[in-house]
Amino acid sequence: MTEEQLLKLTKELGIARDHVLREEAEMEILWDISQDKLSANLAFYGGTALRLAYNSPRFSEDLDFLALKPTEYGDFKDLMAKITARHAPDWKTVDIKNKRRTMFALINIKDEKLKHNYSVKIEIHQPTKKPTLQTNLLLITSPTSTYQSLLLAPTLPELRMLKENALANRQKARDLFDLWFIASKERQPFIPPQNTPNYPKREFMNDLQKFLPKQYWPIITQLYVQTHQKNSSHS
């Protein structure tokens, strides 16, 4: 996008320019993945899937996939090479590996509209057992890009269960916000899970404010108060 388009989008979306540019890059990566044979084996999930497939307001830095069938690391490496070659020399794969049933790639991106480089992380998680996941073929869109993709993504109930597991394992405030968003999409009252940690307020606010437009900051405060009250009542 041009500098003029970037300025317009940062104003309209209420978010920092690095998030806008990263999402533009994410959309191009997702389009490349959707055009590859590998996409038939993958379910796009996580916070970025919630944003791009279900219109969550929260921006995200990672592209997470769940392998629905066994996936070869060589195919993953070849796809990452094709993606960076299409954008050479500004895009470079600076790390790629296959470790603990997770294929991982980190693409570093140079853009003249930013003073610093930024990165996009792509992960494919391969469960030990074949997942029984309900998915739909969904249109992936973003106001930052003209690219659109069709990718398999879990249903909202499946994403809720995956997010509850993520919250239990890594205890990030962003997972709590995503659960709130899923509840709002399902028109259900949001109740923090039993395993919700007692977050330090500054950590909680910082973790979410950088990914959300200011119009959603009151929701962050609301979630913090709700979580704190729930934990206080159980102490």
N, C-alpha and C positions, 0 to 999 in steps of 0.2 A: 504494500500500500504506500501511497505518497505521504509526505509529512502533513499535508493539509487534511487528508483522510484520517490520519492518526490523531491529530488534534481534535477533529470533530468527534471521533469515537471515544477518546478519553473523556471528553465532556459529556457525551450522551450516556456512556456507560458508568461514569463516575468512578473510574478505576485508573490506576497508574499505567503509563504507556508500556512498561515491560510486560504487564499481563496481557494487554491487547496484542502486542507483537507475538508473544508466546502462543496465544490462542490461535493466531493466524497460522503460525508454524504447525501447531498441533493439527489443525484442519487439513493441511497439506500432507502431513504424515498419515493421518487417518485415511485420506483419499488413496494414497499409495498402498496402504494395507488392504483397503477394500478391493483394489484392483488385482491383488495377488491371490494365488490359490490358498495361501495360508489362512485367509480370512474365513474360509468355510469351517475351520477348526476352532475358531476363537469367539469368545463372548467378551465384549467391551463392558467393563464395569468400573466401579469406584466413583470418586468425586467428579472426575472429568466427564464420565459417561452421564452422570446425573445432570451436569450442566448442558452438555451438547445434545443429549438425546431427550432429556426431560425438562430442560429450561431452568435449571437451578441458577440462582444469582451468584453462586460462589465460584470464583475462578480457581483453577487448579494447575499444578505443575507437572503432573505425571499422566502417562497413558497406561492403564492397567488392563490386562487381558487374562482370561481364564481359558486354558486349553480344554476344549470339549473332547478332543481326541489326542492321542500321542502326537507330539510335534517335534520335528527334527531340528536340532540346533543349527545344522548347516543351512537349512531353509531360512531360518531367522537371520543368520549372518548375511546370507545373500540379499535378503530383503533390505536390511539396514544399509548395505553397500549401495544398492540401487537408489535408495532414498537420498543418501548424502551425495552420490554422484550427480544426481539431477540438480542439486543446488551448489555444487562445487564452484569456487573454493570456500564459500562462506559457511558451509555446513561441514562439520567433521565429527566422526564417531570417535570420541576420546576414551571410551571404555566399553567393552562388550565381553560378556562371560555367561557361562551356564553353571549355576551353583545352587545346590540345595533345592532342586526341582523348580528353579526360577531362571528364566533367560532374561538377561538384563542388558540394555544398551543405553548409553548416555550420549546424546548428540549436542555438541556445542555449536552455537549459532552466532555469527557476527552480523550486525545490522548497523548501517551508518546512522540510523535514527536513534541509536542508543550509544552512550559513552562506554558502556561495558558489554561484554558478551553475555548471553544467557544460554540456558540449557533446557532440554526436554528429556525426561527419562521414560523409557519404554520397558515394560516388564510383562512377561508371559509366565503365569504361574501354572505349573503342571501338578495337579493333585495326585496323590498315590492311588486313589480309586477314581473311576470314571464318574464325573459329576452328574447328578440328576438335577439339572437346572432348567427351569422354565425360561425360555427366551423368546423374543420377538425380533423380527427384522425391522430395524428402526432407521429413520432418516436422521443423519447427523448434520446439524446446521449451526452456524454462528454468524452474528452480525459483523464479525471481523474478517470474513472470508467469502468469496464466491464459490469456493469448493463445497460440495455436498457429497455425503457418502451414505451407503446402505450397509449397516453392520448389525450383527446379532448382539443384542443386549438383554440382560436379565429383566424380568418384570419387576415392578416396584416392590411387591412382597419379597421377592428373592433378594433384591438390593437391600431391603431393610435387614434381612437376616445376615447378609454379608457385612453390612455396616455395624451391626451389633457385635459380630465377631471381631471386627477390626477395632472397635472401641474397647473391647475386653482385652485385646492383645497389646495395643499401643497407646491407648488412653489419650488420643488427640482431640482437642476441642472441635476441630473441623468435622470429625465423625459425628459428634453430637449435633452440630448444625445440620449435617446431611440427614440425620434421623428426623430432626424437626421438619426439614423440607419434605421428606417422604410422607410424614404424617399429614402435612398440610395438603399435599397432592392427593392423598387418599381421603381427605376431609375427615380426619380423625384427630382427637385431642392428643397433644404430645405429652407423653409421660417418660421422663428419663429412665433408662434401664437401671436395674438393681445394681449393676456393677459400675455405675458412673462414678469416676473418681472425684475427689474433692480438690478442684483445681485452684492454684493460686490465681487471684483475680488478674494480675498484670499478664501472666502467661496466657490465660484464657482469652483476654481481650486482644492481645497482640497476635495470637495465632489465627484469629478470625478477621480482625480489621484489615489486615493486608490483602485478604482475598475477597473482601466484600465491599460493594459500593456503600457510601456513607448512609444512604437511606435505610440500609439494613442494620446499622450499628445499634439502634434501639432493640432489635431482636437479640443481638449478642448479649446486651445487658439483661434482657428478660431471661434468656437461657441460663446465664450465670446465676441470677437470683433464684431461679427455679431449681437449679442443680444444688445450690448451696442450702436452700431450705429443705430439700429432700434429704440431703446428707445429714443436716442438723437434726431432723426428726427421727433419724435412725441411729443417732449417736447416744 
